[in-house]
């Protein structure tokens, strides 16, 4: 599984944001997105969960 992990630092250094990646979702659906779109999704998804934690904790 480790060989499928992307090195984010290499992507940032090489500017490979337009490179397309095809993968399967947990339901088996095949998807293709650019590395840039995937990185933005990861950042925003993390923000979503941090917002959920703040909402639950009441702070």
Phi, psi and omega in degrees: 000327184300326182295344179272347179287135180269143176274103185300321180300318178296319179298315181295318181293321184270352180063039183273036186294335181271354180297131181271141179235128176253133183211170176249138176284175179295342178266001178093000179287134178275131181227151175229125179219159177282155178300323178300314178297321180294316179296320177296317179300316180300316180296314182290325180294322175298318177299321179302312181291325176297322176297321177297319180296315179298319180297318181288322184281343178077016179261000000 
